[in-house]
Amino acid sequence: MDYEKLPTAYWLKQVDRLEASRAALAARDEVASSGRVIPGAPDLVYGTGRRLRAAVLFLDISAFSARPSETQREQDFMLRILTFFFTEMVRIAEEYGGTVEKNTGDGLMAYFEDNAGDPPTSGIKRALPCALTMFYAVQNAVNPVVVRTGLDAIQFRVGIETGWITIAKLGAARRFGSIAAVGTTANMASKMSSFAAPGDIVIGESAKLGLPIGWQIQFCTRIPGPSGWIYRLSGAEYPFYKYTGRWTGPR
């Protein structure tokens, strides 16, 4: 994977993959069926974790709750769209060497461990290009399909931060279980959406300092006002930045 551009060969494969996904979903008679049983989760060993340094990416769909989803037909339609969207977002994250932690219904969180990926590099140098590819794919491949169905285009925002996190297994055997990223870094990435408008990428200073210097100078604009976090030793305000760069096309 080339982290400094959107490779043409990768993009062409992605277009083919999205079309196959769209066709498969369209061929299903019903994806939101009636029923009374909540799907179960496999038993998990919980209470253990592994600490590592990583970039955490949090994606949040904007105005998700305002979309109509009362009737079975509306819910069926919504499920198709969400499946189409999130299937591709998860694949993009994985192709940049990320691990998707969870899907919240209107968002997802993924972490990118340092010294991983192909070729190996830091988590932020994969997470930020991953976000750029997500935005480009949605604008140029996902939303044209969504709009043709008569629905509004999907808009989303992304928060990214880097630091030490503990990846842990949480839950109760035979009841509920999940994998979670524990730590301030993950909390900050998830809270950054409150500083972002639809279409924005917001990053913390730690994430900014891990980017190539040219990207920092050209594309990082400090967000005015308090972020809600401070440096523990100095008490100084911890800054957030809006990242304004975007892929202009495959090359």
Secondary structure, DSSP 4 states (H G I P E B T S, - for coil): --TTS--HHHHHHHHHHHHHHHHHHHT-S-SS---S-PPP------S-EEEEEEEEEEEEETTGGGS---SHHHHHHHHHHHHHHHHHHHHHHHHTT-EEEEE-SSEEEEEEETTBTTTTB-SHHHHHHHHHHHHHHIIIIIHHHHHHTTPPPP-EEEEEEEEEEEEEEEEETTTEEEEEEESHHHHHHHHGGGG--TT-EEEEHHHHHTS-HHHHHHHEEEPPS--S-B-TTT-PBPPEEEE-----S--
